[in-house]
Amino acid sequence: MDTTTEADVADKWNRNADQWTKDVRNGYDTYRDLFTLPAFQAFLPPMEGLKVIDFGCGEGSNTRRLAEMGARMTGIDLSERLVEHARKTETETPLGITYKVSSFSDNTGFEEASFDAVISTMAFMDGPDFQGTMREAFRLLRPGGFLAFSILHPCFITPGVQWQRDAAGQTTGLLLSRYFERSNFTETWKFGDRPRDEEVTPFAVPRFPRTIGDYLNAISDAGLRITRVEEPRPTPEACEAVPRFARWRDLAAFILLVRAERPS
Ligand SMILES: C[S@@+](CC[C@H](N)C(=O)[O-])C[C@H]1O[C@@H](n2cnc3c(N)ncnc32)[C@H](O)[C@@H]1O
């Protein structure tokens, strides 16, 4: 049973919010900039003119990229402080995005069947109720509308995972463990590419491990039809810019991308 509530998740992300926003906007999230967001954008169909809601939008960087692809965006997030940052940027550089503080697992208050697409980037493993999230995605989508999301790959980023190294210190594999463990935990980390001499408090991020079956079955149980699943690898250019990305090209999948539609 999960012991961390949505109120705890909101509290943790409110505390992370200022540093997170600064770091993301300073370009220290190289995974996002060079790998996970370009892969997600390539996974999407044309977005021009679509009415789209971003579940777990954070400070809104990715929501803005989707608006720049021509989508009419709404972003929701549990963290008031992250939404404050997103709104401030929208005021300074308007892209027509509306933001709301709301959980993606409950009734978000938007009208039924009022969106062409529900998207989410790297947020669902950070929320406690994925089944509720899928029910709300189904409710918000018009018939024929689609859901597309990225998450940490549930088969490879397991609770006890560690890199395996040879005697020379070369990374040779990934040692998986505790795949079936579903107890939530809080992970603390900072962006690997931020300057070493700057002392910052690491982010505290609640995580809710699930198996791949938990994810895929919750999508179909909600009435959505899975149409595409991808496990993208970093491009040669990304591996050249950040050599440690090669581990995710050669040894294991870092993210899982899923698309599903609400049947017409
Ligand atoms: C790793 S961040 C990703 C944020 C954003 N999608 C991005 O890629 O920059 C995860 C986000 O999910 C949000 N979140 C977690 N559980 C949530 C829930 N139940 N409802 C809405 N947002 C949630 C957190 O507040 C946090 O902003």
The ligand as an SDF file (V2000), in Angstrom:
LIG
                    3D

 27 29  0  0  0  0  0  0  0  0999 V2000
    9.5990   14.9650  -12.8180 C   0  0  0  0  0  0  0  0  0  0  0  0
    8.4130   16.2550  -12.7400 S   0  0  0  0  0  0  0  0  0  0  0  0
    8.0540   16.4560  -14.4600 C   0  0  0  0  0  0  0  0  0  0  0  0
    7.4140   17.7980  -14.7460 C   0  0  0  0  0  0  0  0  0  0  0  0
    7.2100   18.1120  -16.2370 C   0  0  0  0  0  0  0  0  0  0  0  0
    6.3100   17.2030  -16.8900 N   0  0  0  0  0  0  0  0  0  0  0  0
    8.5260   18.1230  -16.9380 C   0  0  0  0  0  0  0  0  0  0  0  0
    8.7940   17.2040  -17.7270 O   0  0  0  0  0  0  0  0  0  0  0  0
    9.2810   19.0570  -16.6840 O   0  0  0  0  0  0  0  0  0  0  0  0
    6.9660   15.4130  -12.1320 C   0  0  0  0  0  0  0  0  0  0  0  0
    5.7870   16.3520  -11.8790 C   0  0  0  0  0  0  0  0  0  0  0  0
    4.6150   15.5760  -11.6070 O   0  0  0  0  0  0  0  0  0  0  0  0
    3.8400   16.3080  -10.6830 C   0  0  0  0  0  0  0  0  0  0  0  0
    2.8560   15.4010  -10.0820 N   0  0  0  0  0  0  0  0  0  0  0  0
    3.0900   14.2770   -9.3490 C   0  0  0  0  0  0  0  0  0  0  0  0
    1.9110   13.7180   -8.9950 N   0  0  0  0  0  0  0  0  0  0  0  0
    0.9420   14.4910   -9.5220 C   0  0  0  0  0  0  0  0  0  0  0  0
   -0.4910   14.4090   -9.5150 C   0  0  0  0  0  0  0  0  0  0  0  0
   -1.1320   13.4450   -8.8910 N   0  0  0  0  0  0  0  0  0  0  0  0
   -1.1800   15.3750  -10.1850 N   0  0  0  0  0  0  0  0  0  0  0  0
   -0.5260   16.3860  -10.8440 C   0  0  0  0  0  0  0  0  0  0  0  0
    0.8150   16.5100  -10.8640 N   0  0  0  0  0  0  0  0  0  0  0  0
    1.5430   15.5710  -10.2210 C   0  0  0  0  0  0  0  0  0  0  0  0
    4.8570   16.8880   -9.7380 C   0  0  0  0  0  0  0  0  0  0  0  0
    4.3400   17.9560   -8.9900 O   0  0  0  0  0  0  0  0  0  0  0  0
    5.9630   17.2950  -10.7120 C   0  0  0  0  0  0  0  0  0  0  0  0
    5.7840   18.6060  -11.1740 O   0  0  0  0  0  0  0  0  0  0  0  0
  1  2  1  0
  2  3  1  0
  2 10  1  0
  3  4  1  0
  4  5  1  0
  5  6  1  0
  5  7  1  0
  7  8  2  0
  7  9  1  0
 10 11  1  0
 11 12  1  0
 11 26  1  0
 12 13  1  0
 13 14  1  0
 13 24  1  0
 14 15  1  0
 14 23  1  0
 15 16  2  0
 16 17  1  0
 17 18  1  0
 17 23  2  0
 18 19  1  0
 18 20  2  0
 20 21  1  0
 21 22  2  0
 22 23  1  0
 24 25  1  0
 24 26  1  0
 26 27  1  0
M  CHG  2   2   1   9  -1
M  END
$$$$
